[in-house]
């Protein structure tokens, strides 16, 4: 008997709903919650289910806010069935976009790209935008927004196939395969002859160093992720960027998407409009099977995903 069968027999209490998991989002930031250290979000507890963004179906409801058959999006536990008091759940409409899109381009992924560029990048027409992790879920949306805004967009990814995809499908102007490039600083200089105005950083480490070596005066560096460092056990060392930040009046700011929670509605509305106007497209890697969630998570760190990594249950 699977763990889900136990939950299926549960009856939701007054004000609660019984949810059946449909799609599970696996994301690099979850690695940080596996460390017992203070961060922007509480670490996971031992012997408790992991949680992430999930699309679920309401299969029983004792709530006035949700009815049977509704689909919802929320931070939920990695379970096949669970009850919820409805707090933090948002209804999603499968007729406007595929349900899985609400975990990606119309979910926190797309919102992260949109608000990171708007609030920190302050991207302007004609500027040069450099994106690392460019073939990933956030990176592909960042690059497309750059093109919508009339910018030159250069992406960094880890295979020739991914470089081909970001150029052909997502309309990046240039691509750099960091795994086959010996001198990243020189490669960025070649791809960005006018320098880098905005660097959207999803990886950190040596690629950040290369971007910094090419940053323009009053450039902006959006620190969204640092996947290259998440599994490090010792504090990494690297170039000191303080003089560049001062001499060129560069802004370098980290963020998590929940910093801008009050603007989520506006972000989703704009992303949905671009999607409907065919100005925005997206890629998903969908793995089937509830038991495949841990392996799908591990595969993120080996770069086996194209776009958003999702598990269909």
Backbone as CSV, one residue per row, in Angstrom:
resi,resn,N_x,N_y,N_z,CA_x,CA_y,CA_z,C_x,C_y,C_z
1,UNK,0.856,-1.200,0.000,0.000,0.000,0.000,0.882,1.237,0.000
2,UNK,0.712,2.155,-0.960,1.512,3.371,-1.020,1.068,4.359,0.035
3,UNK,1.942,5.285,0.348,1.631,6.276,1.370,0.407,7.093,0.974
4,UNK,0.209,7.258,-0.312,-0.913,8.050,-0.784,-2.250,7.448,-0.424
5,UNK,-2.327,6.112,-0.320,-3.606,5.463,-0.026,-4.141,5.868,1.332
6,UNK,-3.226,6.096,2.292,-3.639,6.497,3.635,-4.340,7.844,3.564
7,UNK,-3.749,8.778,2.799,-4.316,10.104,2.700,-5.624,10.094,1.940
8,UNK,-5.731,9.180,0.982,-6.939,9.157,0.167,-8.165,8.863,1.022
9,UNK,-7.961,8.108,2.100,-9.100,7.757,2.946,-9.421,8.860,3.948
10,UNK,-8.537,9.872,4.049,-8.791,10.966,4.976,-9.953,11.822,4.484
11,UNK,-10.693,12.349,5.432,-11.751,13.294,5.109,-11.298,14.668,5.573
12,UNK,-11.333,15.659,4.694,-10.921,16.995,5.114,-11.854,17.551,6.187
13,UNK,-11.281,18.254,7.137,-12.069,18.874,8.207,-12.760,20.118,7.668
14,UNK,-13.562,20.753,8.530,-14.230,21.995,8.125,-13.189,23.007,7.665
15,UNK,-13.423,23.614,6.482,-12.501,24.614,5.952,-11.318,24.029,5.210
16,UNK,-11.242,22.693,5.135,-10.105,22.044,4.487,-10.494,21.444,3.135
17,UNK,-9.450,21.143,2.351,-9.639,20.431,1.093,-8.690,19.233,1.067
18,UNK,-9.077,18.204,0.331,-8.196,17.058,0.090,-7.633,17.220,-1.313
19,UNK,-6.317,17.175,-1.406,-5.633,17.449,-2.659,-4.940,16.212,-3.200
20,UNK,-4.974,16.067,-4.514,-4.235,15.022,-5.201,-3.161,15.692,-6.052
21,UNK,-1.914,15.350,-5.794,-0.800,15.964,-6.507,-0.809,15.589,-7.983
22,UNK,-0.624,16.585,-8.844,-0.576,16.382,-10.292,0.821,16.643,-10.861
23,UNK,1.408,17.786,-10.496,2.736,18.170,-10.987,3.562,18.705,-9.826
24,UNK,4.834,18.305,-9.786,5.750,18.728,-8.726,6.923,19.476,-9.350
25,UNK,7.222,20.640,-8.798,8.366,21.422,-9.255,9.603,21.025,-8.449
26,UNK,10.703,20.704,-9.154,11.979,20.480,-8.464,12.920,21.614,-8.867
27,UNK,13.544,22.239,-7.876,14.278,23.483,-8.097,15.622,23.466,-7.370
28,UNK,16.634,24.125,-7.955,17.957,24.139,-7.312,17.958,24.694,-5.892
29,UNK,17.104,25.696,-5.601,17.161,26.319,-4.281,16.808,25.345,-3.153
30,UNK,16.121,24.245,-3.500,15.775,23.254,-2.476,17.027,22.676,-1.826
31,UNK,18.151,22.678,-2.576,19.413,22.179,-2.020,19.809,22.988,-0.791
32,UNK,19.576,24.281,-0.835,19.919,25.137,0.300,19.113,24.811,1.540
33,UNK,17.889,24.342,1.347,17.049,23.991,2.497,17.452,22.664,3.116
34,UNK,18.392,21.983,2.478,18.913,20.731,3.029,20.147,20.969,3.906
35,UNK,20.503,22.227,4.076,21.598,22.590,4.981,20.997,23.110,6.286
36,UNK,21.574,22.728,7.390,21.089,23.202,8.686,21.755,24.536,9.000
37,UNK,21.302,25.568,8.318,21.871,26.890,8.526,20.807,27.937,8.253
38,UNK,21.033,29.136,8.789,20.064,30.212,8.656,20.067,30.721,7.222
39,UNK,18.884,30.882,6.656,18.764,31.387,5.294,17.455,32.149,5.193
40,UNK,17.069,32.491,3.939,15.831,33.248,3.731,14.600,32.383,3.898
41,UNK,14.793,31.074,4.017,13.670,30.153,4.184,14.118,29.031,5.112
42,UNK,13.213,28.523,5.914,13.575,27.518,6.924,14.133,26.255,6.287
43,UNK,15.156,25.641,6.913,15.642,24.363,6.386,14.595,23.268,6.554
44,UNK,14.691,22.234,5.709,13.806,21.086,5.856,14.119,20.368,7.163
45,UNK,13.102,19.752,7.738,13.275,18.994,8.973,13.477,17.519,8.653
46,UNK,14.370,16.878,9.403,14.588,15.446,9.217,13.293,14.678,9.468
47,UNK,13.081,13.631,8.688,11.919,12.747,8.825,10.588,13.440,8.519
48,UNK,10.669,14.574,7.831,9.462,15.260,7.368,9.528,15.364,5.841
49,UNK,8.369,15.371,5.159,8.396,15.451,3.699,9.008,16.769,3.211
50,UNK,9.718,16.679,2.093,10.186,17.877,1.405,8.970,18.580,0.814
51,UNK,9.064,19.909,0.636,7.968,20.631,-0.008,8.516,21.517,-1.114
52,UNK,7.674,21.747,-2.108,8.027,22.655,-3.200,6.739,23.088,-3.875
53,UNK,6.868,23.816,-4.975,5.681,24.217,-5.719,5.004,23.004,-6.330
54,UNK,3.701,22.921,-6.154,2.930,21.768,-6.636,1.599,22.244,-7.227
55,UNK,1.218,21.626,-8.344,-0.138,21.774,-8.874,-0.929,20.556,-8.420
56,UNK,-2.062,20.799,-7.790,-2.870,19.697,-7.252,-4.329,19.879,-7.639
57,UNK,-5.048,18.766,-7.640,-6.488,18.781,-7.913,-7.249,18.640,-6.604
58,UNK,-8.270,19.450,-6.447,-9.148,19.322,-5.272,-10.084,18.139,-5.526
59,UNK,-9.937,17.081,-4.722,-10.798,15.916,-4.953,-11.906,15.793,-3.900
60,UNK,-11.786,16.599,-2.850,-12.864,16.687,-1.858,-12.730,18.035,-1.175
61,UNK,-13.848,18.720,-0.912,-13.754,20.055,-0.334,-14.779,20.271,0.766
62,UNK,-14.304,20.778,1.889,-15.157,21.305,2.944,-14.839,22.784,3.149
63,UNK,-14.434,23.431,2.045,-14.058,24.841,2.083,-14.979,25.632,1.169
64,UNK,-15.318,26.856,1.580,-16.144,27.724,0.744,-15.347,28.299,-0.424
65,UNK,-14.010,28.258,-0.336,-13.158,28.897,-1.342,-12.816,27.988,-2.522
66,UNK,-12.944,26.696,-2.322,-12.550,25.744,-3.368,-13.622,24.678,-3.527
67,UNK,-13.787,24.231,-4.763,-14.758,23.159,-5.005,-14.045,21.973,-5.642
68,UNK,-14.679,20.824,-5.570,-14.131,19.615,-6.174,-13.884,19.863,-7.662
69,UNK,-12.715,19.461,-8.146,-12.371,19.658,-9.551,-11.513,20.878,-9.804
70,UNK,-11.402,21.780,-8.808,-10.509,22.932,-8.958,-9.058,22.454,-9.003
71,UNK,-8.235,23.193,-9.723,-6.794,22.969,-9.684,-6.145,24.137,-8.962
72,UNK,-5.167,23.821,-8.123,-4.537,24.862,-7.310,-3.018,24.751,-7.396
73,UNK,-2.371,25.863,-7.106,-0.916,25.960,-7.077,-0.514,26.408,-5.675
74,UNK,0.483,25.770,-5.098,0.924,26.186,-3.776,2.180,25.452,-3.342
75,UNK,2.770,25.907,-2.243,3.906,25.221,-1.634,3.339,24.060,-0.824
76,UNK,3.519,22.859,-1.339,2.917,21.674,-0.713,3.970,20.592,-0.543
77,UNK,3.616,19.573,0.240,4.571,18.505,0.534,4.608,17.473,-0.587
78,UNK,5.754,16.800,-0.672,5.920,15.746,-1.670,5.130,14.514,-1.217
79,UNK,3.818,14.585,-1.408,2.898,13.495,-1.088,1.931,13.366,-2.259
80,UNK,1.401,12.174,-2.428,0.412,11.984,-3.482,-0.940,12.576,-3.102
81,UNK,-1.279,12.504,-1.823,-2.521,13.081,-1.314,-2.212,13.830,-0.022
82,UNK,-2.867,14.952,0.190,-2.696,15.689,1.446,-3.874,16.626,1.648
83,UNK,-4.116,16.982,2.898,-5.159,17.963,3.198,-4.519,19.329,3.375
84,UNK,-5.324,20.364,3.144,-4.842,21.736,3.280,-5.976,22.624,3.766
85,UNK,-5.620,23.637,4.569,-6.637,24.601,5.001,-6.841,25.710,3.960
86,UNK,-6.147,25.589,2.845,-6.326,26.542,1.749,-5.388,27.729,1.786
87,UNK,-4.690,27.908,2.892,-3.784,29.053,3.013,-2.636,28.908,2.006
88,UNK,-2.409,29.964,1.234,-1.309,29.943,0.268,-1.637,29.264,-1.047
89,UNK,-2.850,28.772,-1.219,-3.240,28.117,-2.476,-3.857,29.130,-3.436
90,UNK,-3.462,29.051,-4.697,-4.072,29.886,-5.740,-4.695,28.984,-6.795
91,UNK,-5.906,29.320,-7.203,-6.541,28.566,-8.281,-5.803,28.843,-9.591
92,UNK,-5.705,27.814,-10.427,-5.103,27.985,-11.746,-6.091,27.490,-12.801
93,UNK,-6.006,28.085,-13.966,-6.963,27.809,-15.036,-6.268,27.043,-16.162
94,UNK,-6.577,25.757,-16.269,-5.964,24.912,-17.285,-6.437,25.211,-18.688
95,UNK,-7.469,26.033,-18.833,-7.953,26.382,-20.172,-7.139,27.513,-20.787
96,UNK,-6.436,28.280,-19.962,-5.643,29.412,-20.453,-4.211,29.011,-20.775
97,UNK,-3.702,28.011,-20.060,-2.339,27.511,-20.297,-2.258,26.124,-19.693
98,UNK,-1.352,25.272,-20.198,-1.195,23.949,-19.584,-0.909,24.083,-18.084
99,UNK,-1.438,23.167,-17.294,-1.276,23.255,-15.841,0.188,23.357,-15.426
100,UNK,1.051,22.610,-16.107,2.464,22.616,-15.730,3.095,23.997,-15.908
101,UNK,2.535,24.825,-16.808,3.097,26.164,-17.043,3.017,27.031,-15.799
102,UNK,2.062,26.719,-14.919,1.910,27.508,-13.696,2.992,27.206,-12.661
103,UNK,3.824,26.202,-12.926,5.009,25.967,-12.094,6.249,26.587,-12.735
104,UNK,6.102,27.015,-13.991,7.253,27.511,-14.732,7.058,28.933,-15.188
105,UNK,6.763,29.106,-16.477,6.722,30.435,-17.067,5.657,31.330,-16.422
106,UNK,4.556,30.759,-15.936,3.518,31.546,-15.263,3.546,31.361,-13.751
107,UNK,4.594,30.717,-13.254,4.740,30.496,-11.816,5.940,31.261,-11.278
108,UNK,6.520,30.752,-10.203,7.633,31.454,-9.568,8.823,31.614,-10.508
109,UNK,8.972,30.666,-11.445,10.079,30.754,-12.404,9.977,32.015,-13.255
110,UNK,8.836,32.188,-13.918,8.631,33.364,-14.755,8.620,34.649,-13.948
111,UNK,7.998,34.587,-12.767,7.936,35.766,-11.898,9.345,36.183,-11.469
112,UNK,10.192,35.196,-11.173,11.579,35.480,-10.787,12.306,36.226,-11.898
113,UNK,12.164,35.736,-13.127,12.812,36.384,-14.267,12.294,37.807,-14.460
114,UNK,10.982,37.957,-14.449,10.354,39.255,-14.713,10.734,40.283,-13.648
115,UNK,10.583,39.912,-12.382,10.812,40.884,-11.316,12.300,41.118,-11.052
116,UNK,13.143,40.099,-11.267,14.583,40.305,-11.138,15.076,41.338,-12.133
117,UNK,14.605,41.233,-13.379,14.989,42.196,-14.414,14.387,43.572,-14.158
118,UNK,13.143,43.591,-13.688,12.466,44.877,-13.490,13.013,45.632,-12.277
119,UNK,13.123,44.955,-11.156,13.433,45.639,-9.898,14.927,45.889,-9.710
120,UNK,15.769,44.983,-10.199,17.214,45.122,-9.997,17.923,45.415,-11.321
121,UNK,17.596,44.656,-12.363,18.246,44.844,-13.659,17.902,46.167,-14.314
122,UNK,16.664,46.613,-14.122,16.197,47.867,-14.730,16.646,47.958,-16.202
123,UNK,16.359,46.881,-16.911,16.820,46.717,-18.292,16.195,47.755,-19.216
124,UNK,17.032,48.371,-20.048,16.581,49.390,-20.995,16.846,48.947,-22.433
125,UNK,16.026,49.433,-23.345,16.175,49.127,-24.770,17.591,49.455,-25.245
126,UNK,18.169,48.546,-26.030,19.484,48.783,-26.607,20.652,48.318,-25.758
127,UNK,20.380,47.874,-24.540,21.461,47.421,-23.669,21.849,45.973,-24.000
128,UNK,22.977,45.543,-23.425,23.424,44.160,-23.582,23.135,43.400,-22.294
129,UNK,22.399,42.296,-22.432,22.022,41.445,-21.302,22.755,40.117,-21.430
130,UNK,23.469,39.747,-20.395,24.164,38.462,-20.323,23.447,37.592,-19.305
131,UNK,23.183,36.333,-19.666,22.423,35.426,-18.806,23.190,34.118,-18.643
132,UNK,23.448,33.712,-17.400,24.017,32.377,-17.168,22.888,31.415,-16.820
133,UNK,23.163,30.114,-16.940,22.075,29.145,-16.791,21.007,29.449,-17.822
134,UNK,21.448,29.851,-19.021,20.537,30.439,-20.007,19.512,29.467,-20.554
135,UNK,19.812,28.161,-20.515,18.855,27.191,-21.045,17.931,26.656,-19.950
136,UNK,18.125,27.131,-18.736,17.289,26.693,-17.620,15.957,27.418,-17.596
137,UNK,15.151,27.074,-16.602,13.784,27.590,-16.538,13.743,29.106,-16.411
138,UNK,14.538,29.657,-15.504,14.560,31.112,-15.330,15.297,31.772,-16.491
139,UNK,16.448,31.213,-16.858,17.288,31.820,-17.888,16.587,32.017,-19.221
140,UNK,15.802,31.034,-19.648,15.125,31.158,-20.945,14.100,32.293,-20.926
141,UNK,13.442,32.485,-19.788,12.466,33.578,-19.685,13.191,34.921,-19.628
142,UNK,14.290,34.988,-18.883,15.076,36.229,-18.808,15.503,36.669,-20.209
143,UNK,16.060,35.735,-20.979,16.530,36.068,-22.321,15.425,36.567,-23.225
144,UNK,14.262,35.922,-23.137,13.145,36.335,-23.993,12.624,37.721,-23.615
145,UNK,12.601,38.007,-22.318,12.181,39.350,-21.898,13.169,40.383,-22.428
146,UNK,14.460,40.018,-22.410,15.473,40.906,-22.968,15.208,41.229,-24.422
147,UNK,14.830,40.219,-25.209,14.536,40.443,-26.633,13.250,41.266,-26.788
148,UNK,12.241,40.996,-25.972,10.999,41.780,-26.026,11.309,43.260,-25.786
149,UNK,12.282,43.527,-24.918,12.640,44.906,-24.568,13.656,45.517,-25.528
150,UNK,14.021,44.786,-26.582,14.893,45.350,-27.599,16.362,45.375,-27.235
151,UNK,16.817,44.370,-26.501,18.208,44.304,-26.072,18.980,43.239,-26.840
152,UNK,20.306,43.358,-26.811,21.152,42.265,-27.280,21.251,41.272,-26.130
153,UNK,21.024,39.999,-26.409,20.990,38.988,-25.349,21.999,37.881,-25.649
154,UNK,22.875,37.634,-24.686,23.890,36.588,-24.798,23.675,35.594,-23.662
155,UNK,23.622,34.303,-23.998,23.371,33.268,-23.005,24.570,32.353,-22.811
156,UNK,24.735,31.878,-21.593,25.790,30.928,-21.248,25.135,29.627,-20.797
157,UNK,25.553,28.501,-21.405,25.005,27.185,-21.052,26.100,26.135,-21.223
158,UNK,25.756,24.858,-20.952,26.792,23.842,-20.819,26.936,22.818,-21.930
159,UNK,26.128,22.911,-22.998,26.301,21.997,-24.133,26.034,22.761,-25.426
160,UNK,26.577,22.260,-26.521,26.322,22.875,-27.826,24.840,22.797,-28.185
161,UNK,24.197,21.705,-27.766,22.764,21.550,-28.039,21.954,22.644,-27.331
162,UNK,22.335,22.934,-26.081,21.632,23.982,-25.342,21.869,25.354,-25.969
163,UNK,23.087,25.588,-26.446,23.378,26.861,-27.115,22.528,26.996,-28.378
164,UNK,22.422,25.909,-29.130,21.594,25.927,-30.341,20.137,26.233,-29.990
165,UNK,19.656,25.630,-28.907,18.260,25.820,-28.495,17.994,27.263,-28.091
166,UNK,18.881,27.852,-27.287,18.593,29.216,-26.832,18.617,30.203,-28.000
167,UNK,19.408,29.908,-29.020,19.462,30.810,-30.169,18.270,30.593,-31.113
168,UNK,17.940,29.334,-31.371,16.889,29.040,-32.353,15.479,29.151,-31.771
169,UNK,15.300,28.640,-30.558,13.950,28.641,-29.978,13.647,29.909,-29.191
170,UNK,14.666,30.412,-28.463,14.422,31.546,-27.573,15.021,32.857,-28.089
171,UNK,15.656,32.800,-29.271,16.093,34.003,-29.998,17.195,34.799,-29.307
172,UNK,18.019,34.126,-28.490,19.231,34.776,-27.984,20.103,35.131,-29.188
173,UNK,20.845,36.219,-29.088,21.710,36.639,-30.192,22.993,35.816,-30.265
174,UNK,23.545,35.483,-29.102,24.794,34.729,-29.036,24.713,33.733,-27.890
175,UNK,25.561,32.703,-27.973,25.635,31.723,-26.892,27.068,31.304,-26.637
176,UNK,27.382,31.004,-25.381,28.723,30.562,-24.990,28.600,29.238,-24.241
177,UNK,29.288,28.206,-24.729,29.341,26.914,-24.042,30.512,26.981,-23.054
178,UNK,30.195,27.140,-21.778,31.257,27.346,-20.787,32.117,26.093,-20.587
179,UNK,31.565,24.926,-20.928,32.329,23.689,-20.708,33.411,23.487,-21.769
180,UNK,33.257,24.126,-22.925,34.269,23.987,-23.974,35.055,25.285,-24.183
181,UNK,34.869,26.229,-23.280,35.544,27.527,-23.382,36.666,27.613,-22.353
182,UNK,37.882,27.882,-22.812,39.023,27.952,-21.906,39.104,29.293,-21.187
183,UNK,38.784,30.373,-21.872,38.894,31.706,-21.288,37.521,32.375,-21.342
184,UNK,36.759,32.258,-20.237,35.396,32.781,-20.220,35.368,34.300,-20.343
185,UNK,36.318,34.972,-19.718,36.344,36.428,-19.778,36.497,36.911,-21.217
186,UNK,37.384,36.254,-21.960,37.605,36.614,-23.356,36.380,36.274,-24.206
187,UNK,35.757,35.133,-23.910,34.564,34.722,-24.660,33.417,35.708,-24.457
188,UNK,33.239,36.188,-23.228,32.198,37.184,-22.955,32.523,38.481,-23.690
189,UNK,33.787,38.871,-23.688,34.196,40.095,-24.392,33.894,40.007,-25.888
190,UNK,34.125,38.835,-26.464,33.866,38.640,-27.896,32.373,38.684,-28.199
191,UNK,31.576,38.016,-27.351,30.125,37.959,-27.573,29.436,39.279,-27.244
192,UNK,30.060,40.063,-26.368,29.473,41.336,-25.919,30.455,42.470,-26.222
193,UNK,30.641,42.828,-27.500,31.654,43.826,-27.862,31.422,45.197,-27.240
194,UNK,30.181,45.491,-26.871,29.879,46.766,-26.213,29.830,46.639,-24.693
195,UNK,30.371,45.526,-24.186,30.344,45.306,-22.738,29.005,44.760,-22.268
196,UNK,28.910,44.513,-20.975,27.703,43.949,-20.364,27.035,45.022,-19.504
197,UNK,25.775,45.310,-19.815,25.022,46.286,-19.011,24.303,45.606,-17.845
198,UNK,23.708,44.455,-18.130,23.008,43.703,-17.084,23.451,42.247,-17.164
199,UNK,23.894,41.713,-16.036,24.222,40.283,-15.960,23.239,39.626,-15.006
200,UNK,22.450,38.702,-15.540,21.493,37.942,-14.714,22.178,36.626,-14.358
201,UNK,22.547,36.496,-13.089,23.410,35.400,-12.646,22.614,34.288,-11.970
202,UNK,22.677,33.100,-12.570,22.038,31.925,-11.979,23.049,30.909,-11.457
203,UNK,24.338,31.182,-11.634,25.328,30.143,-11.320,26.433,30.578,-10.373
204,UNK,26.817,31.852,-10.362,27.901,32.303,-9.502,29.258,31.809,-9.977
205,UNK,30.239,31.814,-9.064,31.553,31.239,-9.336,32.317,31.940,-10.445
206,UNK,33.053,31.159,-11.244,33.957,31.709,-12.249,33.221,32.427,-13.383
207,UNK,31.983,32.032,-13.636,31.232,32.717,-14.698,30.844,34.129,-14.245
208,UNK,30.529,34.287,-12.975,30.307,35.630,-12.424,31.575,36.471,-12.576
209,UNK,32.729,35.869,-12.323,34.001,36.590,-12.462,34.191,37.095,-13.896
210,UNK,33.841,36.248,-14.869,33.989,36.633,-16.277,33.046,37.769,-16.641
211,UNK,31.820,37.721,-16.114,30.861,38.801,-16.363,31.362,40.099,-15.747
212,UNK,31.875,39.999,-14.533,32.365,41.185,-13.836,33.529,41.838,-14.579
213,UNK,34.356,41.004,-15.234,35.497,41.536,-15.989,35.045,42.350,-17.194
214,UNK,33.775,42.169,-17.612,33.260,42.850,-18.800,32.101,43.807,-18.506
215,UNK,31.872,44.079,-17.242,30.711,44.885,-16.873,30.945,46.357,-17.232
216,UNK,29.897,47.007,-17.702,29.983,48.427,-18.062,29.785,49.325,-16.859
217,UNK,30.136,50.572,-17.028,29.873,51.560,-15.990,28.361,51.617,-15.721
218,UNK,28.010,51.644,-14.455,26.624,51.625,-13.981,25.898,50.343,-14.409
219,UNK,26.675,49.266,-14.602,26.073,47.967,-14.886,25.340,47.430,-13.671
220,UNK,24.440,46.471,-13.919,23.662,45.864,-12.834,23.837,44.351,-12.876
221,UNK,24.129,43.777,-11.735,24.279,42.329,-11.627,23.169,41.807,-10.731
222,UNK,22.331,40.958,-11.309,21.180,40.396,-10.598,21.589,39.013,-10.094
223,UNK,21.806,38.886,-8.787,22.215,37.605,-8.204,20.983,36.792,-7.851
224,UNK,20.598,35.909,-8.785,19.396,35.096,-8.603,19.725,33.723,-8.033
225,UNK,20.846,33.136,-8.483,21.219,31.799,-8.031,22.712,31.598,-8.121
226,UNK,23.190,30.541,-7.472,24.627,30.236,-7.469,24.817,28.725,-7.469
227,UNK,24.194,28.059,-8.462,24.141,26.600,-8.464,25.539,25.972,-8.490
228,UNK,26.534,26.698,-9.022,27.890,26.138,-9.081,28.494,25.971,-7.695
229,UNK,27.909,26.633,-6.695,28.480,26.613,-5.344,27.634,25.846,-4.329
230,UNK,26.441,25.406,-4.730,25.496,24.872,-3.742,25.995,23.609,-3.041
231,UNK,26.827,22.834,-3.712,27.306,21.597,-3.100,28.711,21.721,-2.517
232,UNK,29.270,22.935,-2.491,30.595,23.148,-1.905,30.525,22.949,-0.389
233,UNK,31.541,22.303,0.151,31.582,22.094,1.603,32.487,23.107,2.303
234,UNK,33.402,23.729,1.536,34.276,24.765,2.083,33.911,26.101,1.454
235,UNK,34.202,27.159,2.181,33.904,28.484,1.641,34.802,28.761,0.437
236,UNK,34.212,28.967,-0.742,35.039,29.170,-1.941,35.705,30.547,-1.928
237,UNK,36.858,30.635,-2.583,37.523,31.920,-2.735,37.577,32.265,-4.213
238,UNK,37.709,33.544,-4.499,37.756,33.982,-5.899,38.225,35.410,-5.969
239,UNK,38.148,36.011,-7.133,38.563,37.409,-7.280,37.756,38.318,-6.359
240,UNK,38.405,39.400,-5.949,37.720,40.419,-5.149,37.160,41.471,-6.103
241,UNK,35.850,41.694,-6.009,35.190,42.559,-6.983,34.969,43.993,-6.487
242,UNK,35.419,44.284,-5.272,35.074,45.575,-4.678,35.531,46.754,-5.531
243,UNK,36.757,46.688,-6.075,37.255,47.839,-6.835,36.455,48.050,-8.109
244,UNK,36.039,46.955,-8.759,35.208,47.081,-9.966,33.871,47.722,-9.624
245,UNK,33.269,47.277,-8.521,31.981,47.835,-8.110,32.096,49.331,-7.873
246,UNK,33.193,49.755,-7.257,33.372,51.175,-6.942,33.728,51.977,-8.190
247,UNK,34.742,51.526,-8.923,35.230,52.294,-10.071,34.164,52.465,-11.148
248,UNK,33.329,51.450,-11.329,32.330,51.508,-12.399,30.913,51.784,-11.893
249,UNK,30.790,52.080,-10.593,29.464,52.364,-10.007,28.468,51.249,-10.334
250,UNK,28.914,50.028,-10.121,28.103,48.852,-10.455,27.190,48.483,-9.288
251,UNK,25.949,48.137,-9.616,25.021,47.600,-8.615,25.044,46.080,-8.688
252,UNK,25.229,45.435,-7.550,25.193,43.969,-7.475,24.268,43.606,-6.325
253,UNK,23.154,43.000,-6.654,22.146,42.741,-5.611,21.575,41.334,-5.708
254,UNK,21.556,40.660,-4.586,20.896,39.366,-4.490,19.427,39.540,-4.145
255,UNK,18.634,38.540,-4.493,17.205,38.613,-4.150,16.608,37.218,-4.151
256,UNK,15.502,37.085,-3.475,14.631,35.931,-3.667,13.283,36.497,-4.108
257,UNK,12.579,35.741,-4.902,11.388,36.276,-5.550,10.347,36.756,-4.540
258,UNK,10.352,36.175,-3.351,9.354,36.579,-2.355,9.618,37.973,-1.791
259,UNK,10.781,38.550,-2.113,11.042,39.946,-1.735,10.035,40.886,-2.385
260,UNK,9.479,40.459,-3.526,8.603,41.334,-4.314,7.195,40.761,-4.416
261,UNK,6.755,40.103,-3.363,5.496,39.356,-3.407,4.302,40.224,-3.804
262,UNK,4.345,41.508,-3.425,3.195,42.379,-3.708,3.031,42.634,-5.208
263,UNK,4.044,42.281,-6.015,3.960,42.524,-7.451,3.761,41.244,-8.266
264,UNK,3.474,40.131,-7.598,3.288,38.859,-8.309,2.155,38.943,-9.322
265,UNK,1.048,39.570,-8.932,-0.125,39.639,-9.806,0.190,40.332,-11.114
266,UNK,0.870,41.470,-11.013,1.258,42.225,-12.216,2.183,41.401,-13.101
267,UNK,3.124,40.686,-12.461,4.086,39.880,-13.225,3.378,38.774,-14.009
268,UNK,2.492,38.041,-13.347,1.788,36.937,-14.006,0.920,37.464,-15.153
269,UNK,0.277,38.600,-14.925,-0.580,39.192,-15.963,0.242,39.538,-17.207
270,UNK,1.419,40.141,-17.019,2.248,40.516,-18.160,2.803,39.280,-18.862
271,UNK,3.247,38.300,-18.082,3.787,37.070,-18.669,2.714,36.331,-19.472
272,UNK,1.501,36.282,-18.925,0.395,35.608,-19.620,0.058,36.327,-20.922
273,UNK,0.111,37.658,-20.899,-0.156,38.443,-22.120,0.885,38.133,-23.183
274,UNK,2.160,38.135,-22.802,3.229,37.817,-23.759,3.082,36.401,-24.298
275,UNK,2.645,35.482,-23.427,2.452,34.091,-23.847,1.353,34.011,-24.902
276,UNK,0.249,34.718,-24.651,-0.878,34.714,-25.585,-0.526,35.405,-26.902
277,UNK,0.394,36.361,-26.842,0.811,37.090,-28.049,1.953,36.381,-28.787
278,UNK,2.314,35.195,-28.299,3.408,34.405,-28.893,4.756,35.134,-28.841
279,UNK,4.908,36.021,-27.881,6.198,36.686,-27.672,7.064,35.886,-26.704
280,UNK,6.443,34.922,-26.059,7.109,34.131,-25.030,6.800,32.664,-25.270
281,UNK,7.832,31.835,-25.175,7.620,30.390,-25.235,8.415,29.756,-24.108
282,UNK,8.279,28.457,-23.929,8.964,27.832,-22.799,9.252,26.370,-23.102
283,UNK,10.194,25.834,-22.349,10.558,24.426,-22.465,10.420,23.773,-21.093
284,UNK,9.933,22.563,-21.092,9.827,21.798,-19.849,10.497,20.438,-20.028
285,UNK,11.098,19.956,-18.963,11.507,18.555,-18.901,10.546,17.894,-17.922
286,UNK,9.670,17.042,-18.435,8.673,16.408,-17.568,9.037,14.939,-17.364
287,UNK,9.276,14.597,-16.110,9.594,13.225,-15.712,8.326,12.622,-15.115
288,UNK,7.993,11.415,-15.502,6.741,10.810,-15.022,6.981,9.864,-13.863
289,UNK,6.142,9.983,-12.839,6.175,9.047,-11.729,6.574,9.685,-10.412
290,UNK,5.724,9.543,-9.401,5.975,10.127,-8.078,7.317,9.679,-7.507
291,UNK,7.662,8.412,-7.705,8.911,7.878,-7.146,10.154,8.437,-7.829
292,UNK,9.974,9.146,-8.945,11.115,9.699,-9.684,11.514,11.098,-9.210
293,UNK,10.780,11.644,-8.231,11.066,13.016,-7.787,12.513,13.179,-7.302
294,UNK,13.033,12.300,-6.415,14.423,12.507,-5.953,15.444,12.483,-7.081
295,UNK,15.301,11.563,-8.042,16.259,11.488,-9.141,16.153,12.721,-10.040
296,UNK,14.937,13.212,-10.245,14.763,14.418,-11.050,15.475,15.596,-10.400
297,UNK,15.406,15.662,-9.078,16.100,16.726,-8.340,17.612,16.619,-8.520
298,UNK,18.143,15.424,-8.380,19.588,15.202,-8.548,20.020,15.563,-9.969
299,UNK,19.181,15.224,-10.954,19.513,15.483,-12.359,19.673,16.970,-12.663
300,UNK,19.025,17.835,-11.862,19.180,19.275,-12.047,20.647,19.685,-11.972
301,UNK,21.361,19.077,-11.034,22.739,19.490,-10.762,23.717,18.891,-11.765
302,UNK,23.221,17.966,-12.577,24.032,17.428,-13.674,23.637,18.056,-15.005
303,UNK,22.728,19.051,-14.943,22.325,19.759,-16.160,21.526,18.920,-17.130
304,UNK,20.809,17.916,-16.626,20.074,17.022,-17.522,18.715,17.578,-17.955
305,UNK,18.334,18.691,-17.377,17.042,19.289,-17.726,17.195,20.306,-18.830
306,UNK,16.137,20.451,-19.629,16.012,21.560,-20.563,14.824,22.374,-20.075
307,UNK,15.087,23.603,-19.675,14.021,24.413,-19.124,13.594,23.921,-17.755
308,UNK,12.338,24.101,-17.452,11.818,23.779,-16.133,11.739,22.273,-15.907
309,UNK,12.252,21.825,-14.765,12.196,20.387,-14.408,10.925,20.158,-13.587
310,UNK,10.067,19.285,-14.093,8.774,19.014,-13.456,8.558,17.499,-13.428
311,UNK,7.962,17.040,-12.342,7.567,15.629,-12.255,6.046,15.553,-12.347
312,UNK,5.577,14.739,-13.287,4.135,14.497,-13.428,3.795,13.247,-12.638
313,UNK,2.833,13.376,-11.760,2.468,12.264,-10.883,1.315,11.470,-11.491
